[in-house]
């Protein structure tokens, strides 16, 4: 084996290392297996590729591309298996790396052409191979922030999920264009001013790519912020609607109390006159329609009014509400926030159990302070069908216009530096919430 050729082939095949780095950096947080296992597998594959490629290409004096392209299928397969992302995003990251490394190889042909014009073998000289590696390191340095921070942000940005297929097509086309532009022989680049012009003009390729990625990142960020603003607006609108419903209910109960005082005055008047017959006749409708006295669940009158409202709704649909409440009259939270939590959770639960047989329509509600500055809340109910959880560990809404209630709950919990956990266990859907009092919240 010719050692000189072996070294030259090794230098050229070593381009797989920066290519692998550019492919792995954006997806390092999405590895399907452990980092040690993934990087060990990658190191073994790269070592086998370089060693076997050096031996085979040196023995038969083959261009490295003859060995690279079959191995690309193997590398792509391993990449797809090891990365836990949608297919389009994985393909984009892979071909983005191929595109940038293809540019490095092509550009180095123009840069090192004077060194290669007398070479009759289709393999870089050692100096040319080292220059090619140097150019790839410069590209990695120029794109490092993009690869390490911008692309990962794009990968998790749901607002551009629909365009990844187009981005894959663009990177694939660019990769093939770069390969097509590769000079077959270094002497071809020495015609007139071709080499000098190409060295300058071809620099536009990585510059344009860099700017395009940053423009895409900026547009995606703006789209995400707009979506979040719209979501927060929808949440605030819903919270306002819930609070208005609570106020309306309080006004209705105030009217009932006013009417009740009027009835008491009439009863007092009949009693003073001693007209027993008229008194019995007057109170008979109330006796016929009066139900057992309702239990008081909250010391806080606003929350108790909300509870009474949902007790009426539950009774109307033959649902049993089981309360376990241990709260003082004055809470260290905004009344509107606690009302919003209770309303949203109860509405979701009542809707879920309404689809069940009457014997299974039971909702458990618990609220208390396990510690002085820690508020805990729980609601649990059976359900029918299946519940799918999204990336934020919240139930995925069946349609686009639903699910605002859960986001509103999460929004309220976050304002108090709290935690929210939604899960399914033994056929029951449960939401557990903890929130810190205003001493530790955002309302200091």
One Martini backbone bead per residue (centre of mass of N, CA, C, O) as a GRO file, in nm:
protein
  444
    1UNK     BB    1   0.096   0.036   0.022
    2UNK     BB    2   0.057   0.374  -0.029
    3UNK     BB    3   0.123   0.604   0.209
    4UNK     BB    4   0.079   0.872   0.067
    5UNK     BB    5  -0.210   0.808  -0.031
    6UNK     BB    6  -0.331   0.734   0.243
    7UNK     BB    7  -0.303   1.018   0.366
    8UNK     BB    8  -0.470   1.166   0.153
    9UNK     BB    9  -0.733   1.005   0.196
   10UNK     BB   10  -0.766   1.065   0.495
   11UNK     BB   11  -0.797   1.372   0.469
   12UNK     BB   12  -1.051   1.358   0.288
   13UNK     BB   13  -1.229   1.165   0.471
   14UNK     BB   14  -1.225   1.364   0.728
   15UNK     BB   15  -1.481   1.539   0.643
   16UNK     BB   16  -1.688   1.378   0.819
   17UNK     BB   17  -1.652   1.527   1.088
   18UNK     BB   18  -1.773   1.811   1.031
   19UNK     BB   19  -2.036   1.695   0.924
   20UNK     BB   20  -2.126   1.561   1.188
   21UNK     BB   21  -2.122   1.816   1.360
   22UNK     BB   22  -2.340   1.977   1.190
   23UNK     BB   23  -2.565   1.751   1.242
   24UNK     BB   24  -2.560   1.740   1.571
   25UNK     BB   25  -2.580   2.019   1.707
   26UNK     BB   26  -2.896   2.084   1.661
   27UNK     BB   27  -2.979   1.766   1.794
   28UNK     BB   28  -2.857   1.708   2.090
   29UNK     BB   29  -3.161   1.718   2.243
   30UNK     BB   30  -3.279   1.459   2.038
   31UNK     BB   31  -3.187   1.199   2.154
   32UNK     BB   32  -3.288   0.868   2.179
   33UNK     BB   33  -3.027   0.818   2.318
   34UNK     BB   34  -2.761   0.822   2.473
   35UNK     BB   35  -2.479   1.000   2.442
   36UNK     BB   36  -2.273   0.773   2.464
   37UNK     BB   37  -2.402   0.582   2.257
   38UNK     BB   38  -2.417   0.774   2.014
   39UNK     BB   39  -2.114   0.867   2.001
   40UNK     BB   40  -1.997   0.585   1.978
   41UNK     BB   41  -2.134   0.504   1.716
   42UNK     BB   42  -2.024   0.740   1.550
   43UNK     BB   43  -1.720   0.681   1.589
   44UNK     BB   44  -1.720   0.401   1.462
   45UNK     BB   45  -1.829   0.480   1.181
   46UNK     BB   46  -1.604   0.681   1.113
   47UNK     BB   47  -1.364   0.490   1.143
   48UNK     BB   48  -1.455   0.283   0.933
   49UNK     BB   49  -1.474   0.478   0.698
   50UNK     BB   50  -1.178   0.580   0.693
   51UNK     BB   51  -1.022   0.312   0.688
   52UNK     BB   52  -1.168   0.164   0.456
   53UNK     BB   53  -1.141   0.394   0.251
   54UNK     BB   54  -0.835   0.407   0.245
   55UNK     BB   55  -0.779   0.118   0.154
   56UNK     BB   56  -0.956   0.099  -0.104
   57UNK     BB   57  -0.863   0.360  -0.251
   58UNK     BB   58  -0.557   0.287  -0.255
   59UNK     BB   59  -0.575   0.017  -0.410
   60UNK     BB   60  -0.775   0.153  -0.660
   61UNK     BB   61  -0.774   0.459  -0.706
   62UNK     BB   62  -1.027   0.609  -0.586
   63UNK     BB   63  -1.267   0.809  -0.552
   64UNK     BB   64  -1.426   0.906  -0.264
   65UNK     BB   65  -1.720   0.915  -0.376
   66UNK     BB   66  -1.749   0.606  -0.421
   67UNK     BB   67  -1.756   0.572  -0.097
   68UNK     BB   68  -1.953   0.787   0.016
   69UNK     BB   69  -2.242   0.740  -0.103
   70UNK     BB   70  -2.304   0.463   0.028
   71UNK     BB   71  -2.254   0.570   0.324
   72UNK     BB   72  -2.482   0.781   0.335
   73UNK     BB   73  -2.709   0.580   0.383
   74UNK     BB   74  -2.607   0.484   0.658
   75UNK     BB   75  -2.595   0.758   0.799
   76UNK     BB   76  -2.892   0.834   0.757
   77UNK     BB   77  -3.018   0.595   0.905
   78UNK     BB   78  -2.883   0.648   1.180
   79UNK     BB   79  -2.992   0.935   1.215
   80UNK     BB   80  -3.298   0.868   1.212
   81UNK     BB   81  -3.280   0.668   1.462
   82UNK     BB   82  -3.131   0.878   1.681
   83UNK     BB   83  -3.356   1.091   1.619
   84UNK     BB   84  -3.621   1.285   1.795
   85UNK     BB   85  -3.789   1.363   1.510
   86UNK     BB   86  -3.921   1.471   1.256
   87UNK     BB   87  -3.840   1.393   0.942
   88UNK     BB   88  -3.799   1.676   0.815
   89UNK     BB   89  -3.597   1.781   1.031
   90UNK     BB   90  -3.379   1.567   0.990
   91UNK     BB   91  -3.327   1.614   0.690
   92UNK     BB   92  -3.243   1.903   0.710
   93UNK     BB   93  -2.991   1.867   0.895
   94UNK     BB   94  -2.843   1.673   0.707
   95UNK     BB   95  -2.842   1.850   0.438
   96UNK     BB   96  -2.709   2.093   0.560
   97UNK     BB   97  -2.439   1.954   0.608
   98UNK     BB   98  -2.390   1.861   0.315
   99UNK     BB   99  -2.394   2.143   0.190
  100UNK     BB  100  -2.158   2.274   0.352
  101UNK     BB  101  -1.942   2.054   0.285
  102UNK     BB  102  -1.963   2.080  -0.019
  103UNK     BB  103  -1.865   2.368  -0.028
  104UNK     BB  104  -1.585   2.323   0.099
  105UNK     BB  105  -1.481   2.139  -0.126
  106UNK     BB  106  -1.529   2.323  -0.367
  107UNK     BB  107  -1.367   2.570  -0.266
  108UNK     BB  108  -1.093   2.422  -0.234
  109UNK     BB  109  -1.049   2.375  -0.537
  110UNK     BB  110  -1.006   2.675  -0.605
  111UNK     BB  111  -0.782   2.742  -0.398
  112UNK     BB  112  -0.591   2.468  -0.479
  113UNK     BB  113  -0.536   2.454  -0.789
  114UNK     BB  114  -0.223   2.511  -0.817
  115UNK     BB  115  -0.155   2.233  -0.660
  116UNK     BB  116  -0.333   2.034  -0.879
  117UNK     BB  117  -0.260   2.055  -1.189
  118UNK     BB  118  -0.028   1.810  -1.185
  119UNK     BB  119  -0.238   1.613  -1.089
  120UNK     BB  120  -0.347   1.271  -1.187
  121UNK     BB  121  -0.509   1.234  -0.922
  122UNK     BB  122  -0.831   1.177  -0.751
  123UNK     BB  123  -0.670   1.343  -0.507
  124UNK     BB  124  -0.575   1.504  -0.260
  125UNK     BB  125  -0.352   1.664  -0.131
  126UNK     BB  126  -0.248   1.716   0.177
  127UNK     BB  127  -0.266   2.025   0.170
  128UNK     BB  128  -0.553   2.036   0.048
  129UNK     BB  129  -0.695   1.872   0.270
  130UNK     BB  130  -0.624   2.071   0.501
  131UNK     BB  131  -0.764   2.316   0.377
  132UNK     BB  132  -1.045   2.192   0.373
  133UNK     BB  133  -1.063   2.158   0.679
  134UNK     BB  134  -1.022   2.459   0.743
  135UNK     BB  135  -1.279   2.559   0.599
  136UNK     BB  136  -1.477   2.393   0.772
  137UNK     BB  137  -1.401   2.532   1.040
  138UNK     BB  138  -1.491   2.816   0.952
  139UNK     BB  139  -1.787   2.740   0.904
  140UNK     BB  140  -1.846   2.646   1.189
  141UNK     BB  141  -1.778   2.917   1.322
  142UNK     BB  142  -1.988   3.088   1.158
  143UNK     BB  143  -2.238   2.864   1.234
  144UNK     BB  144  -2.257   2.799   1.538
  145UNK     BB  145  -2.489   2.973   1.645
  146UNK     BB  146  -2.693   2.863   1.446
  147UNK     BB  147  -2.664   2.557   1.521
  148UNK     BB  148  -2.685   2.586   1.851
  149UNK     BB  149  -2.953   2.803   1.857
  150UNK     BB  150  -3.137   2.866   1.613
  151UNK     BB  151  -3.222   2.584   1.511
  152UNK     BB  152  -3.342   2.473   1.779
  153UNK     BB  153  -3.564   2.692   1.784
  154UNK     BB  154  -3.694   2.604   1.517
  155UNK     BB  155  -3.759   2.305   1.594
  156UNK     BB  156  -3.964   2.411   1.844
  157UNK     BB  157  -4.128   2.578   1.638
  158UNK     BB  158  -4.468   2.551   1.556
  159UNK     BB  159  -4.521   2.789   1.339
  160UNK     BB  160  -4.323   2.614   1.107
  161UNK     BB  161  -4.414   2.312   1.048
  162UNK     BB  162  -4.522   2.346   0.736
  163UNK     BB  163  -4.209   2.418   0.603
  164UNK     BB  164  -4.002   2.175   0.622
  165UNK     BB  165  -4.034   2.041   0.345
  166UNK     BB  166  -3.922   2.282   0.186
  167UNK     BB  167  -3.645   2.291   0.326
  168UNK     BB  168  -3.554   2.016   0.232
  169UNK     BB  169  -3.564   2.068  -0.070
  170UNK     BB  170  -3.361   2.301  -0.070
  171UNK     BB  171  -3.115   2.147   0.050
  172UNK     BB  172  -3.105   1.927  -0.168
  173UNK     BB  173  -3.065   2.111  -0.410
  174UNK     BB  174  -2.807   2.250  -0.305
  175UNK     BB  175  -2.637   1.995  -0.287
  176UNK     BB  176  -2.650   1.922  -0.595
  177UNK     BB  177  -2.534   2.190  -0.697
  178UNK     BB  178  -2.260   2.167  -0.560
  179UNK     BB  179  -2.182   1.902  -0.698
  180UNK     BB  180  -2.215   2.008  -0.992
  181UNK     BB  181  -1.992   2.248  -0.947
  182UNK     BB  182  -1.775   2.054  -0.934
  183UNK     BB  183  -1.473   2.017  -1.038
  184UNK     BB  184  -1.316   1.769  -1.213
  185UNK     BB  185  -1.072   1.969  -1.267
  186UNK     BB  186  -0.843   2.200  -1.164
  187UNK     BB  187  -0.770   2.317  -1.452
  188UNK     BB  188  -1.055   2.444  -1.514
  189UNK     BB  189  -1.007   2.699  -1.306
  190UNK     BB  190  -0.757   2.843  -1.489
  191UNK     BB  191  -0.945   3.003  -1.670
  192UNK     BB  192  -0.852   3.287  -1.659
  193UNK     BB  193  -1.075   3.437  -1.410
  194UNK     BB  194  -1.236   3.209  -1.276
  195UNK     BB  195  -1.105   3.162  -1.001
  196UNK     BB  196  -1.122   3.450  -0.880
  197UNK     BB  197  -1.422   3.487  -0.913
  198UNK     BB  198  -1.515   3.232  -0.758
  199UNK     BB  199  -1.393   3.296  -0.481
  200UNK     BB  200  -1.583   3.541  -0.442
  201UNK     BB  201  -1.872   3.445  -0.527
  202UNK     BB  202  -1.898   3.178  -0.351
  203UNK     BB  203  -1.928   3.332  -0.075
  204UNK     BB  204  -2.237   3.384  -0.105
  205UNK     BB  205  -2.353   3.118  -0.013
  206UNK     BB  206  -2.304   3.123   0.302
  207UNK     BB  207  -2.417   3.408   0.342
  208UNK     BB  208  -2.706   3.353   0.246
  209UNK     BB  209  -2.764   3.120   0.436
  210UNK     BB  210  -2.722   3.274   0.698
  211UNK     BB  211  -2.941   3.491   0.646
  212UNK     BB  212  -3.182   3.299   0.602
  213UNK     BB  213  -3.181   3.173   0.885
  214UNK     BB  214  -3.218   3.444   1.040
  215UNK     BB  215  -3.480   3.526   0.906
  216UNK     BB  216  -3.639   3.275   0.984
  217UNK     BB  217  -3.602   3.310   1.287
  218UNK     BB  218  -3.740   3.587   1.309
  219UNK     BB  219  -4.014   3.510   1.188
  220UNK     BB  220  -4.077   3.281   1.387
  221UNK     BB  221  -4.068   3.455   1.640
  222UNK     BB  222  -4.297   3.647   1.560
  223UNK     BB  223  -4.513   3.429   1.530
  224UNK     BB  224  -4.497   3.325   1.821
  225UNK     BB  225  -4.562   3.591   1.966
  226UNK     BB  226  -4.836   3.628   1.831
  227UNK     BB  227  -4.960   3.364   1.933
  228UNK     BB  228  -4.923   3.428   2.236
  229UNK     BB  229  -5.091   3.685   2.241
  230UNK     BB  230  -5.352   3.553   2.145
  231UNK     BB  231  -5.369   3.349   2.373
  232UNK     BB  232  -5.373   3.555   2.608
  233UNK     BB  233  -5.626   3.699   2.508
  234UNK     BB  234  -5.815   3.455   2.525
  235UNK     BB  235  -5.772   3.407   2.825
  236UNK     BB  236  -5.868   3.685   2.928
  237UNK     BB  237  -6.148   3.667   2.804
  238UNK     BB  238  -6.235   3.415   2.962
  239UNK     BB  239  -6.187   3.526   3.247
  240UNK     BB  240  -6.386   3.757   3.217
  241UNK     BB  241  -6.630   3.580   3.165
  242UNK     BB  242  -6.620   3.427   3.432
  243UNK     BB  243  -6.640   3.675   3.617
  244UNK     BB  244  -6.913   3.776   3.509
  245UNK     BB  245  -7.068   3.525   3.595
  246UNK     BB  246  -7.016   3.561   3.893
  247UNK     BB  247  -7.144   3.843   3.923
  248UNK     BB  248  -7.421   3.760   3.821
  249UNK     BB  249  -7.476   3.558   4.045
  250UNK     BB  250  -7.454   3.762   4.278
  251UNK     BB  251  -7.688   3.940   4.181
  252UNK     BB  252  -7.900   3.723   4.197
  253UNK     BB  253  -7.866   3.668   4.504
  254UNK     BB  254  -7.932   3.958   4.587
  255UNK     BB  255  -8.222   3.952   4.482
  256UNK     BB  256  -8.313   3.717   4.658
  257UNK     BB  257  -8.260   3.861   4.929
  258UNK     BB  258  -8.454   4.090   4.879
  259UNK     BB  259  -8.707   3.910   4.844
  260UNK     BB  260  -8.685   3.773   5.122
  261UNK     BB  261  -8.736   4.027   5.290
  262UNK     BB  262  -9.017   4.074   5.180
  263UNK     BB  263  -9.141   3.808   5.281
  264UNK     BB  264  -9.090   3.857   5.582
  265UNK     BB  265  -9.274   4.105   5.605
  266UNK     BB  266  -9.535   3.955   5.530
  267UNK     BB  267  -9.527   3.746   5.754
  268UNK     BB  268  -9.525   3.951   5.985
  269UNK     BB  269  -9.799   4.078   5.917
  270UNK     BB  270  -9.974   3.823   5.945
  271UNK     BB  271  -9.891   3.764   6.238
  272UNK     BB  272  -9.989   4.032   6.363
  273UNK     BB  273 -10.297   3.978   6.262
  274UNK     BB  274 -10.362   3.659   6.288
  275UNK     BB  275 -10.359   3.539   5.984
  276UNK     BB  276 -10.326   3.212   5.929
  277UNK     BB  277 -10.437   3.146   5.650
  278UNK     BB  278 -10.270   3.351   5.485
  279UNK     BB  279  -9.998   3.253   5.583
  280UNK     BB  280 -10.015   2.961   5.474
  281UNK     BB  281 -10.072   3.043   5.180
  282UNK     BB  282  -9.804   3.207   5.138
  283UNK     BB  283  -9.592   2.964   5.229
  284UNK     BB  284  -9.656   2.713   5.056
  285UNK     BB  285  -9.473   2.751   4.800
  286UNK     BB  286  -9.209   2.735   4.968
  287UNK     BB  287  -9.249   2.450   5.083
  288UNK     BB  288  -9.269   2.304   4.800
  289UNK     BB  289  -8.972   2.429   4.687
  290UNK     BB  290  -8.803   2.358   4.922
  291UNK     BB  291  -8.495   2.262   5.006
  292UNK     BB  292  -8.238   2.165   5.132
  293UNK     BB  293  -7.988   2.289   5.292
  294UNK     BB  294  -7.705   2.426   5.189
  295UNK     BB  295  -7.385   2.376   5.190
  296UNK     BB  296  -7.099   2.526   5.310
  297UNK     BB  297  -6.777   2.547   5.147
  298UNK     BB  298  -6.713   2.859   5.175
  299UNK     BB  299  -6.614   3.141   5.339
  300UNK     BB  300  -6.603   3.264   5.078
  301UNK     BB  301  -6.857   3.413   4.904
  302UNK     BB  302  -6.767   3.393   4.610
  303UNK     BB  303  -6.688   3.091   4.605
  304UNK     BB  304  -6.961   2.990   4.710
  305UNK     BB  305  -7.121   3.091   4.467
  306UNK     BB  306  -6.974   2.921   4.258
  307UNK     BB  307  -7.038   2.649   4.384
  308UNK     BB  308  -7.347   2.675   4.366
  309UNK     BB  309  -7.364   2.695   4.063
  310UNK     BB  310  -7.230   2.406   4.004
  311UNK     BB  311  -7.430   2.244   4.166
  312UNK     BB  312  -7.669   2.303   3.983
  313UNK     BB  313  -7.543   2.186   3.726
  314UNK     BB  314  -7.494   1.901   3.839
  315UNK     BB  315  -7.789   1.833   3.910
  316UNK     BB  316  -7.898   1.867   3.616
  317UNK     BB  317  -7.679   1.609   3.534
  318UNK     BB  318  -7.638   1.398   3.760
  319UNK     BB  319  -7.399   1.515   3.953
  320UNK     BB  320  -7.137   1.448   4.183
  321UNK     BB  321  -7.007   1.659   4.439
  322UNK     BB  322  -6.690   1.629   4.608
  323UNK     BB  323  -6.584   1.791   4.901
  324UNK     BB  324  -6.243   1.927   5.012
  325UNK     BB  325  -6.246   2.199   5.230
  326UNK     BB  326  -5.965   2.422   5.363
  327UNK     BB  327  -6.058   2.754   5.401
  328UNK     BB  328  -6.043   3.071   5.432
  329UNK     BB  329  -6.194   3.365   5.376
  330UNK     BB  330  -5.907   3.483   5.336
  331UNK     BB  331  -5.708   3.511   5.052
  332UNK     BB  332  -5.367   3.517   4.902
  333UNK     BB  333  -5.557   3.595   4.651
  334UNK     BB  334  -5.717   3.644   4.380
  335UNK     BB  335  -6.040   3.592   4.326
  336UNK     BB  336  -6.034   3.568   4.015
  337UNK     BB  337  -5.827   3.334   4.005
  338UNK     BB  338  -5.982   3.120   4.170
  339UNK     BB  339  -6.238   3.130   4.002
  340UNK     BB  340  -6.106   3.045   3.738
  341UNK     BB  341  -6.009   2.771   3.828
  342UNK     BB  342  -6.279   2.651   3.921
  343UNK     BB  343  -6.440   2.693   3.661
  344UNK     BB  344  -6.263   2.540   3.457
  345UNK     BB  345  -6.250   2.267   3.602
  346UNK     BB  346  -6.558   2.215   3.630
  347UNK     BB  347  -6.635   2.235   3.333
  348UNK     BB  348  -6.458   2.003   3.235
  349UNK     BB  349  -6.574   1.782   3.423
  350UNK     BB  350  -6.876   1.804   3.350
  351UNK     BB  351  -6.831   1.738   3.052
  352UNK     BB  352  -6.695   1.460   3.086
  353UNK     BB  353  -6.932   1.315   3.264
  354UNK     BB  354  -7.181   1.357   3.069
  355UNK     BB  355  -7.086   1.089   2.890
  356UNK     BB  356  -7.180   0.922   3.125
  357UNK     BB  357  -7.314   0.742   3.333
  358UNK     BB  358  -7.483   0.833   3.615
  359UNK     BB  359  -7.315   0.642   3.818
  360UNK     BB  360  -7.024   0.799   3.718
  361UNK     BB  361  -7.098   1.101   3.814
  362UNK     BB  362  -6.795   1.208   3.955
  363UNK     BB  363  -6.654   1.480   4.156
  364UNK     BB  364  -6.339   1.579   4.284
  365UNK     BB  365  -6.268   1.832   4.542
  366UNK     BB  366  -5.958   2.005   4.641
  367UNK     BB  367  -5.875   2.248   4.916
  368UNK     BB  368  -5.556   2.367   5.054
  369UNK     BB  369  -5.305   2.415   5.327
  370UNK     BB  370  -5.019   2.241   5.389
  371UNK     BB  371  -4.895   2.526   5.408
  372UNK     BB  372  -4.866   2.850   5.471
  373UNK     BB  373  -4.744   2.916   5.149
  374UNK     BB  374  -4.934   2.664   5.041
  375UNK     BB  375  -5.135   2.581   4.763
  376UNK     BB  376  -5.390   2.328   4.711
  377UNK     BB  377  -5.520   2.147   4.418
  378UNK     BB  378  -5.801   1.922   4.328
  379UNK     BB  379  -5.916   1.724   4.038
  380UNK     BB  380  -6.153   1.445   3.981
  381UNK     BB  381  -6.239   1.231   3.691
  382UNK     BB  382  -6.407   1.066   3.484
  383UNK     BB  383  -6.394   0.910   3.148
  384UNK     BB  384  -6.411   0.916   2.793
  385UNK     BB  385  -6.182   0.776   2.611
  386UNK     BB  386  -5.910   0.984   2.513
  387UNK     BB  387  -5.592   1.132   2.624
  388UNK     BB  388  -5.386   1.383   2.491
  389UNK     BB  389  -5.053   1.484   2.527
  390UNK     BB  390  -4.841   1.736   2.510
  391UNK     BB  391  -4.546   1.909   2.549
  392UNK     BB  392  -4.686   2.061   2.812
  393UNK     BB  393  -4.871   1.837   2.959
  394UNK     BB  394  -5.134   1.894   2.807
  395UNK     BB  395  -5.421   1.863   2.683
  396UNK     BB  396  -5.537   1.799   2.373
  397UNK     BB  397  -5.725   1.953   2.164
  398UNK     BB  398  -5.964   1.852   1.934
  399UNK     BB  399  -5.974   2.159   1.870
  400UNK     BB  400  -5.875   2.482   1.806
  401UNK     BB  401  -6.118   2.617   1.999
  402UNK     BB  402  -5.990   2.450   2.221
  403UNK     BB  403  -5.818   2.461   2.546
  404UNK     BB  404  -5.819   2.740   2.699
  405UNK     BB  405  -5.870   2.657   2.991
  406UNK     BB  406  -5.593   2.517   3.047
  407UNK     BB  407  -5.423   2.769   2.977
  408UNK     BB  408  -5.547   2.947   3.197
  409UNK     BB  409  -5.455   2.779   3.433
  410UNK     BB  410  -5.152   2.790   3.371
  411UNK     BB  411  -5.133   3.099   3.382
  412UNK     BB  412  -5.214   3.130   3.680
  413UNK     BB  413  -5.000   2.946   3.808
  414UNK     BB  414  -4.750   3.106   3.700
  415UNK     BB  415  -4.806   3.373   3.860
  416UNK     BB  416  -4.739   3.180   4.138
  417UNK     BB  417  -4.504   2.978   4.092
  418UNK     BB  418  -4.631   2.717   3.997
  419UNK     BB  419  -4.788   2.388   3.964
  420UNK     BB  420  -4.888   2.154   3.698
  421UNK     BB  421  -5.077   1.837   3.694
  422UNK     BB  422  -5.161   1.612   3.429
  423UNK     BB  423  -5.347   1.295   3.455
  424UNK     BB  424  -5.372   0.934   3.413
  425UNK     BB  425  -5.557   0.707   3.647
  426UNK     BB  426  -5.760   0.452   3.655
  427UNK     BB  427  -5.969   0.621   3.463
  428UNK     BB  428  -5.856   0.903   3.570
  429UNK     BB  429  -5.875   1.252   3.578
  430UNK     BB  430  -5.603   1.469   3.690
  431UNK     BB  431  -5.556   1.779   3.879
  432UNK     BB  432  -5.259   1.936   4.002
  433UNK     BB  433  -5.211   2.213   4.238
  434UNK     BB  434  -4.958   2.463   4.302
  435UNK     BB  435  -4.932   2.762   4.517
  436UNK     BB  436  -4.805   3.062   4.601
  437UNK     BB  437  -4.803   3.308   4.779
  438UNK     BB  438  -4.749   3.648   4.747
  439UNK     BB  439  -4.460   3.625   4.871
  440UNK     BB  440  -4.375   3.429   4.592
  441UNK     BB  441  -4.487   3.601   4.375
  442UNK     BB  442  -4.561   3.838   4.112
  443UNK     BB  443  -4.714   4.038   4.350
  444UNK     BB  444  -4.485   4.200   4.521
   0.00000   0.00000   0.00000
